[in-house]
Amino acid sequence: MTEMLRDGDLVGDRLLLGLAAVQLHAVRSEVRWRDAARAAVGAAPGILGSTTVLDGERLSLPGGHVGWLRRVIKADLPRYERPCHRLEGPGSGCMARTPRKERCGRPIGTGPSFWEPDPRTGEQFPRQFCYRHRAAGEALWREIRARPPAPVPAANRGGVLARYIDSDWERLYRWVDENWRMPPSGPPRPRPRLRVLVTDEVDYLPEPHARQPALVLAERSGR
């Protein structure tokens, strides 16, 4: 728990879920993700039944603690995200070389702007040129398109919970996103301090626009 609290990447709901899993494991020696989610949020208002407005129509979006669990795991999917593309401010502006400077630096205005993948790693970097250097930008764009396809980049986001908790992560990630594929860097390397079981979570698929309460009580027959 101390190491998790010191991790600047593990914050918000992901930290809450991880701490709940560790605490339950200390008590039971075995824990399921669904139980950890229930311990983390329980019957917190806004979790068992939230409301949103879509096109002026009020819709109830139930989900409960398992719906919350899906959202937390989805936010922690190992993935690659492009860096922030700065159009203004320090380090932005036209990237064309000039006789006097390493880069032009003028505002790009209506000049071309695109991404260039690293041919070895697949990481993407912003490229932008002002109108005066449009020809240089267009030439680079044609060169990029003529190159062999760049590899899929390694993940630079997500997989934070897997640093501390062992689980069937690939199955859990595909539970929240069936189109997700493991990045080429491979699965996260956990420190096997405890293991959280993936059980009936993968059978739960909440309907995001269902008009029904999050909790339904069944009346018992007989007495």
Residue frames as qw, qx, qy, qz and C-alpha x, y, z in Angstrom:
[[0.000, 0.886, 0.463, 0.000, 0.00, 0.00, 0.00],
 [0.320, -0.772, 0.103, 0.539, 2.85, 2.37, 0.82],
 [0.371, -0.140, 0.603, 0.693, 4.46, 1.80, -2.58],
 [0.192, 0.610, 0.687, 0.345, 1.12, 2.32, -4.34],
 [0.128, -0.923, -0.297, 0.208, 0.56, 5.61, -2.54],
 [0.349, -0.638, 0.299, 0.617, 4.02, 6.81, -3.60],
 [0.442, 0.193, 0.677, 0.556, 3.41, 6.01, -7.29],
 [0.133, 0.428, 0.015, -0.894, 2.59, 9.24, -9.09],
 [0.277, 0.046, -0.699, -0.657, 0.97, 7.30, -11.97],
 [0.318, -0.370, -0.873, -0.018, -1.48, 5.51, -9.67],
 [0.107, 0.044, 0.294, -0.949, -4.11, 8.06, -8.69],
 [0.542, -0.003, -0.145, -0.828, -7.87, 8.52, -8.43],
 [0.889, -0.052, 0.071, -0.448, -10.16, 5.55, -8.88],
 [0.792, 0.321, -0.510, 0.098, -7.32, 3.24, -9.94],
 [0.138, 0.387, -0.689, 0.598, -5.57, 3.87, -6.63],
 [0.609, -0.207, 0.341, -0.685, -8.84, 3.35, -4.73],
 [0.934, 0.118, -0.197, -0.274, -9.43, 0.02, -6.48],
 [0.627, 0.385, -0.608, 0.298, -5.86, -1.14, -5.89],
 [0.105, -0.373, 0.628, -0.675, -5.91, -0.28, -2.19],
 [0.782, -0.117, 0.184, -0.583, -9.24, -2.06, -1.75],
 [0.892, 0.226, -0.384, -0.076, -7.82, -5.18, -3.41],
 [0.387, 0.397, -0.673, 0.489, -4.73, -5.16, -1.18],
 [0.371, -0.311, 0.498, -0.719, -6.81, -4.67, 1.97],
 [0.894, -0.014, 0.014, -0.447, -9.19, -7.51, 1.11],
 [0.785, 0.321, -0.519, 0.108, -6.29, -9.79, 0.25],
 [0.094, 0.427, -0.677, 0.592, -4.73, -9.13, 3.64],
 [0.596, -0.171, 0.430, -0.657, -7.96, -10.27, 5.30],
 [0.904, 0.168, 0.161, -0.359, -9.00, -13.16, 3.03],
 [0.468, -0.386, 0.710, 0.359, -5.75, -14.23, 1.31],
 [0.274, 0.254, 0.774, 0.511, -7.82, -14.36, -1.90],
 [0.210, 0.588, 0.272, -0.733, -9.91, -11.70, -3.61],
 [0.455, 0.512, 0.626, 0.372, -11.93, -11.14, -6.76],
 [0.163, 0.144, 0.162, 0.963, -11.98, -7.87, -8.69],
 [0.341, -0.583, -0.504, -0.539, -15.73, -7.65, -8.24],
 [0.612, -0.621, -0.429, 0.236, -15.33, -7.87, -4.46],
 [0.464, -0.194, -0.066, 0.861, -12.59, -5.23, -4.51],
 [0.026, -0.355, -0.339, -0.871, -14.84, -2.89, -6.50],
 [0.496, -0.656, -0.508, -0.257, -17.71, -3.43, -4.07],
 [0.618, -0.506, -0.308, 0.518, -15.41, -2.69, -1.14],
 [0.363, 0.018, 0.097, 0.927, -14.11, 0.44, -2.87],
 [0.172, -0.193, -0.212, -0.943, -17.40, 2.14, -3.77],
 [0.098, 0.281, 0.855, -0.424, -20.15, 0.06, -2.15],
 [0.140, 0.729, 0.665, 0.078, -23.41, 1.94, -2.40],
 [0.235, -0.353, -0.005, 0.906, -21.84, 5.34, -3.00],
 [0.405, 0.757, 0.348, -0.377, -24.30, 7.84, -4.53],
 [0.340, 0.783, -0.336, -0.398, -23.68, 8.24, -8.23],
 [0.057, -0.385, 0.903, 0.181, -22.16, 4.76, -8.56],
 [0.360, 0.225, 0.895, -0.137, -25.21, 2.50, -8.28],
 [0.359, 0.697, 0.598, 0.165, -27.20, 4.73, -10.59],
 [0.224, -0.369, 0.101, 0.896, -25.97, 7.81, -12.42],
 [0.406, 0.767, 0.478, -0.137, -27.86, 10.20, -14.63],
 [0.314, -0.225, 0.365, 0.847, -26.78, 12.03, -17.73],
 [0.445, 0.697, 0.244, -0.507, -28.43, 14.24, -20.33],
 [0.387, -0.057, 0.708, 0.588, -28.24, 13.25, -23.99],
 [0.003, -0.299, -0.576, -0.761, -29.82, 15.43, -26.67],
 [0.351, -0.292, 0.074, -0.887, -31.99, 17.12, -24.06],
 [0.828, -0.262, -0.351, -0.349, -33.37, 13.78, -22.84],
 [0.365, -0.607, 0.609, -0.357, -32.60, 12.57, -19.33],
 [0.841, 0.133, -0.512, -0.114, -31.28, 9.01, -19.31],
 [0.689, -0.599, 0.375, -0.159, -30.43, 6.76, -16.37],
 [0.609, 0.519, -0.599, 0.045, -27.13, 4.90, -16.75],
 [0.823, -0.504, 0.209, -0.157, -26.99, 2.06, -14.22],
 [0.603, 0.540, -0.567, 0.150, -23.84, 0.10, -13.68],
 [0.838, -0.544, -0.024, -0.040, -23.21, -0.49, -9.99],
 [0.465, -0.725, 0.462, 0.211, -19.81, -1.38, -8.62],
 [0.731, 0.070, 0.573, 0.364, -19.10, -3.70, -11.58],
 [0.433, 0.830, 0.252, 0.246, -19.86, -0.90, -14.03],
 [0.202, -0.945, 0.255, 0.032, -17.45, 1.28, -12.03],
 [0.707, -0.359, 0.539, 0.284, -14.88, -1.52, -12.20],
 [0.689, 0.488, 0.423, 0.331, -15.18, -1.59, -16.00],
 [0.199, 0.963, 0.021, 0.179, -14.52, 2.13, -16.24],
 [0.438, -0.798, 0.400, 0.109, -11.48, 1.93, -13.95],
 [0.747, -0.107, 0.568, 0.327, -9.92, -0.99, -15.83],
 [0.579, 0.692, 0.329, 0.276, -10.60, 0.68, -19.18],
 [0.005, -0.986, 0.157, -0.056, -8.74, 3.79, -18.01],
 [0.482, -0.645, 0.580, 0.127, -5.76, 1.52, -17.19],
 [0.907, 0.370, 0.195, 0.057, -5.57, -0.30, -20.55],
 [0.508, -0.421, 0.420, 0.624, -1.95, -0.55, -21.75],
 [0.532, 0.753, 0.367, 0.123, -1.85, 1.61, -24.89],
 [0.471, -0.031, 0.151, 0.868, 0.17, 4.10, -26.88],
 [0.110, 0.908, 0.371, -0.161, -0.93, 7.73, -26.92],
 [0.515, 0.582, 0.067, 0.626, 0.58, 10.41, -29.12],
 [0.366, -0.279, -0.313, 0.831, 2.36, 13.26, -27.36],
 [0.124, 0.822, 0.373, -0.412, 0.60, 16.59, -27.06],
 [0.513, 0.436, 0.366, 0.643, 0.76, 18.49, -30.36],
 [0.198, -0.665, -0.203, 0.691, 1.72, 22.06, -29.51],
 [0.426, 0.704, 0.407, 0.397, 0.48, 24.59, -32.07],
 [0.026, 0.884, -0.080, 0.459, 1.58, 27.58, -30.02],
 [0.645, -0.741, 0.181, -0.033, 4.04, 28.41, -27.26],
 [0.192, -0.710, 0.660, 0.152, 7.68, 27.39, -26.63],
 [0.380, -0.188, 0.885, 0.192, 8.98, 24.74, -29.01],
 [0.573, 0.565, 0.582, -0.116, 6.07, 25.11, -31.42],
 [0.240, 0.799, -0.204, -0.512, 5.99, 26.81, -34.79],
 [0.787, 0.559, -0.221, -0.135, 7.45, 25.88, -38.16],
 [0.818, -0.405, 0.365, 0.184, 10.09, 23.12, -38.07],
 [0.759, 0.603, 0.034, 0.242, 11.76, 23.90, -41.40],
 [0.655, -0.359, 0.087, 0.659, 15.51, 24.50, -41.33],
 [0.293, 0.953, 0.071, 0.030, 16.71, 27.90, -42.52],
 [0.645, 0.500, -0.272, 0.510, 20.19, 29.22, -43.40],
 [0.020, -0.622, 0.373, -0.688, 20.30, 31.19, -40.15],
 [0.554, -0.340, 0.505, -0.568, 18.42, 28.97, -37.68],
 [0.121, -0.087, 0.989, 0.006, 17.96, 25.28, -36.96],
 [0.109, 0.544, 0.829, 0.065, 14.21, 25.76, -37.25],
 [0.047, 0.518, 0.319, 0.792, 12.08, 28.55, -38.64],
 [0.168, -0.279, -0.660, 0.677, 9.79, 28.89, -35.61],
 [0.265, -0.048, -0.153, -0.951, 7.16, 31.02, -37.36],
 [0.587, 0.174, 0.554, -0.565, 3.46, 30.31, -36.60],
 [0.336, 0.063, 0.869, 0.358, 2.23, 27.61, -38.95],
 [0.394, 0.321, -0.069, -0.859, -0.98, 29.38, -39.94],
 [0.852, 0.305, 0.067, -0.419, -2.45, 27.41, -42.85],
 [0.255, 0.568, -0.774, -0.115, 0.73, 25.39, -43.37],
 [0.799, -0.027, -0.569, -0.192, 0.77, 21.56, -43.28],
 [0.369, -0.493, 0.633, -0.468, 0.71, 19.70, -39.98],
 [0.893, 0.042, -0.384, -0.233, 0.99, 15.91, -39.58],
 [0.724, -0.552, 0.407, -0.073, 2.61, 13.08, -37.57],
 [0.539, 0.568, -0.620, -0.039, 5.84, 11.27, -38.40],
 [0.930, -0.351, 0.063, -0.092, 6.32, 7.75, -37.00],
 [0.227, -0.683, 0.686, 0.106, 9.74, 6.60, -35.93],
 [0.735, 0.325, -0.506, -0.314, 10.64, 3.79, -38.39],
 [0.349, 0.242, -0.863, 0.273, 12.19, 1.69, -35.61],
 [0.025, 0.112, 0.788, -0.605, 9.78, 2.12, -32.70],
 [0.078, -0.572, -0.737, -0.351, 6.56, 3.44, -34.27],
 [0.191, -0.622, -0.400, 0.645, 6.44, 6.38, -31.83],
 [0.310, 0.724, 0.438, 0.432, 4.84, 9.41, -33.47],
 [0.345, -0.405, -0.117, 0.839, 6.12, 12.98, -33.47],
 [0.307, 0.853, 0.355, -0.228, 4.38, 16.16, -34.64],
 [0.448, -0.011, 0.370, 0.814, 5.66, 17.88, -37.74],
 [0.181, 0.867, 0.434, -0.164, 4.39, 21.34, -38.75],
 [0.458, 0.049, 0.298, 0.836, 5.42, 23.97, -41.28],
 [0.155, 0.618, 0.193, -0.747, 4.43, 27.55, -41.97],
 [0.657, 0.684, 0.270, -0.169, 2.93, 28.60, -45.30],
 [0.193, 0.848, -0.446, -0.211, 6.32, 29.85, -46.51],
 [0.070, -0.435, 0.896, 0.060, 7.82, 26.39, -46.02],
 [0.824, 0.158, 0.252, -0.482, 4.79, 24.47, -47.23],
 [0.733, 0.495, -0.442, -0.153, 6.82, 22.77, -49.98],
 [0.146, 0.443, -0.830, 0.306, 9.26, 21.33, -47.42],
 [0.532, -0.073, 0.638, -0.552, 6.40, 19.96, -45.36],
 [0.841, 0.343, 0.023, -0.418, 4.69, 18.41, -48.37],
 [0.546, 0.529, -0.650, -0.003, 7.96, 16.80, -49.48],
 [0.113, -0.304, 0.849, -0.417, 8.42, 15.23, -46.03],
 [0.703, 0.110, 0.413, -0.569, 4.81, 14.00, -46.07],
 [0.805, 0.440, -0.286, -0.276, 5.35, 12.28, -49.44],
 [0.312, 0.482, -0.793, 0.201, 8.55, 10.69, -48.11],
 [0.397, -0.177, 0.726, -0.533, 6.74, 9.36, -45.02],
 [0.812, 0.252, 0.189, -0.491, 3.97, 7.83, -47.13],
 [0.708, 0.510, -0.473, -0.122, 6.57, 6.06, -49.31],
 [0.070, -0.489, 0.815, -0.303, 8.28, 4.41, -46.32],
 [0.457, -0.153, -0.875, -0.052, 7.49, 0.85, -45.18],
 [0.558, -0.681, -0.277, -0.385, 4.79, 0.74, -42.49],
 [0.009, -0.559, 0.607, -0.566, 6.15, 1.65, -39.08],
 [0.385, -0.151, -0.891, 0.189, 5.84, -0.91, -36.25],
 [0.479, -0.735, -0.382, -0.289, 3.12, -0.65, -33.63],
 [0.096, 0.625, -0.467, 0.618, 4.58, 1.46, -30.83],
 [0.410, -0.152, -0.802, 0.407, 5.06, 0.18, -27.31],
 [0.341, -0.793, -0.490, -0.122, 2.57, 1.22, -24.65],
 [0.285, 0.282, -0.310, 0.862, 3.27, 4.51, -22.89],
 [0.456, -0.306, 0.185, -0.815, 0.03, 4.64, -20.88],
 [0.871, -0.196, -0.128, -0.432, -1.86, 2.24, -18.64],
 [0.825, 0.080, -0.530, 0.179, -0.87, -1.00, -16.96],
 [0.049, -0.618, 0.466, -0.632, -0.26, 0.80, -13.67],
 [0.786, -0.377, 0.239, -0.428, -2.24, -1.57, -11.44],
 [0.970, 0.153, -0.181, 0.054, -0.33, -4.51, -12.90],
 [0.302, 0.634, -0.542, 0.461, 2.85, -3.15, -11.34],
 [0.260, -0.385, 0.640, -0.612, 1.55, -4.26, -7.96],
 [0.728, 0.040, 0.495, -0.472, -1.13, -6.88, -8.54],
 [0.031, -0.166, 0.914, 0.369, -0.93, -10.19, -10.39],
 [0.616, 0.363, 0.467, -0.520, -4.05, -11.20, -12.31],
 [0.543, 0.321, 0.676, 0.381, -5.24, -12.48, -15.67],
 [0.008, 0.579, 0.015, -0.815, -4.77, -8.99, -17.06],
 [0.049, 0.100, -0.669, -0.735, -5.15, -9.80, -20.74],
 [0.127, -0.459, -0.865, -0.157, -8.53, -11.39, -20.13],
 [0.126, -0.684, -0.479, 0.536, -9.59, -8.50, -17.92],
 [0.032, -0.422, 0.242, 0.873, -8.52, -5.89, -20.47],
 [0.129, -0.092, -0.762, -0.628, -10.51, -7.61, -23.22],
 [0.082, -0.564, -0.792, 0.219, -13.51, -7.71, -20.90],
 [0.014, 0.733, 0.241, -0.636, -13.69, -3.91, -21.04],
 [0.363, 0.703, -0.290, -0.538, -12.59, -3.61, -24.71],
 [0.893, 0.123, 0.433, 0.018, -12.95, -6.62, -26.97],
 [0.658, 0.731, -0.029, 0.180, -10.89, -4.88, -29.69],
 [0.258, -0.865, 0.430, -0.007, -7.91, -4.27, -27.40],
 [0.920, 0.243, -0.231, 0.203, -4.68, -6.04, -28.29],
 [0.696, -0.601, 0.056, 0.388, -1.55, -6.36, -26.19],
 [0.221, 0.924, -0.282, -0.132, 1.10, -3.81, -27.27],
 [0.808, 0.411, -0.388, 0.163, 4.36, -5.21, -28.68],
 [0.010, -0.617, 0.610, -0.497, 6.13, -4.45, -25.42],
 [0.465, -0.091, -0.874, 0.103, 4.24, -7.40, -23.99],
 [0.520, -0.696, -0.472, -0.150, 2.17, -7.72, -20.82],
 [0.206, -0.835, 0.291, -0.419, 2.91, -5.55, -17.82],
 [0.588, 0.174, -0.707, 0.352, 5.51, -6.99, -15.48],
 [0.572, -0.713, -0.100, -0.393, 3.81, -7.25, -12.09],
 [0.048, 0.421, -0.773, 0.472, 5.45, -7.62, -8.75],
 [0.615, -0.266, -0.682, -0.293, 3.64, -10.77, -7.60],
 [0.100, -0.241, 0.613, -0.746, 2.73, -9.56, -4.12],
 [0.483, 0.225, 0.688, -0.493, -0.88, -10.72, -4.37],
 [0.006, 0.102, 0.807, 0.582, -3.21, -12.18, -6.97],
 [0.475, 0.274, 0.305, -0.779, -6.72, -11.00, -7.82],
 [0.390, 0.187, 0.886, 0.167, -8.95, -13.56, -9.50],
 [0.360, 0.182, -0.320, -0.857, -10.85, -12.81, -12.71],
 [0.250, 0.188, 0.937, -0.158, -14.09, -14.74, -12.33],
 [0.273, 0.641, 0.717, 0.016, -17.64, -13.67, -13.14],
 [0.001, -0.669, 0.015, 0.743, -16.65, -10.12, -14.08],
 [0.050, -0.230, 0.671, 0.703, -16.17, -11.13, -17.69],
 [0.045, 0.429, 0.878, 0.208, -19.79, -12.23, -17.96],
 [0.012, -0.745, -0.457, 0.485, -21.14, -8.82, -16.96],
 [0.276, 0.222, 0.408, 0.841, -22.00, -6.44, -19.83],
 [0.087, 0.589, 0.482, -0.643, -23.98, -3.41, -18.63],
 [0.324, 0.634, 0.538, 0.451, -26.25, -1.75, -21.18],
 [0.296, -0.071, -0.155, 0.940, -25.20, 1.91, -21.14],
 [0.259, -0.124, -0.151, -0.946, -28.60, 3.28, -22.15],
 [0.332, -0.359, -0.870, -0.068, -30.90, 0.88, -20.35],
 [0.334, -0.465, 0.043, -0.819, -33.87, 2.60, -18.71],
 [0.794, -0.377, -0.472, -0.076, -33.95, 0.56, -15.53],
 [0.461, -0.832, 0.253, -0.179, -32.87, 0.95, -11.92],
 [0.286, 0.596, -0.737, 0.143, -29.41, -0.21, -10.96],
 [0.058, -0.111, 0.920, -0.371, -30.82, -2.46, -8.23],
 [0.643, -0.176, -0.398, -0.630, -33.95, -4.64, -8.49],
 [0.304, -0.211, 0.797, -0.478, -35.42, -6.40, -5.46],
 [0.474, -0.095, -0.772, -0.412, -37.28, -9.64, -6.11],
 [0.617, -0.341, 0.268, -0.657, -40.28, -10.43, -3.90],
 [0.006, -0.175, 0.980, -0.098, -40.09, -13.81, -2.20],
 [0.644, -0.213, -0.481, -0.556, -42.99, -16.21, -2.65],
 [0.580, -0.228, -0.746, 0.234, -44.51, -18.14, 0.27],
 [0.387, -0.605, -0.493, 0.491, -44.27, -16.40, 3.65]]
